[in-house]
Amino acid sequence: MGDSTDFTPQDSANASPDLDRFDRAILTILAAEARISMTDLAARVGLSKTPVQARVRRLERAGVIAGYRAILSARRLGLAHVAFVQIRLSDTREAALQAFNRAVRAIPEIEECHMIAGGFDYLLKVRTEDIAAYRQVMAERLSSLPHVAATSTFVAMETVKDAGPVTPIG
């Protein structure tokens, strides 16, 4: 259970599979404890090991479980500085968006990138060692991304809540 494998869903449909209370319980536990044994998982959800294994495999194939990975401590790794960067593009035609997206994926300091509907085009979460390292990333990488017209940076002073892994609702 504890490997860092990502799963490619066999079913390409975007529709969510029907999840019953056992599936939701399995997902909630795995989101918090991915290394739990199938025996312990089965005991916690109130099923035997074989049906739990079958459910987990089905959830992996359906793409509901996208993979398993270790959650690393950014602070312990010396990467506690977080900046959120609004990006406005000079060109928002599809080719420009795709060029920007490709370039963003190549910058390891960009932890998240979201296309936004609003007064700017993208919101980036950038993680670095400190403000000096952020300044270098901004000067050398972010400002040279394709089609960037303007940026605005917001530095996080404290993380009050970081939800971490997604857990099912309902």
Disulfide bonds with the S-S distance in Angstrom:
none
